[in-house]
């Protein structure tokens, strides 16, 4: 349960950071002394960069979550084996 809460917290953090970066980029570009076409190009490029960063961070979070699940399965398997040996040492 705690891992789920931690994962949700990380996702909310990533979403907040992404939204903050996006809002900051848009405001910065809107107040920049550039022609409209150039601003749109900059916005498009920054959105692409931001999308890639979010995708990379999402992949890292996913991989860490998978690693946590694998470690947990391994621990549960070991514990189950230990309990089985204690209950019936000859059958385990």
Helices and strands as residue ranges (DSSP letters): H 2-30, H 36-87
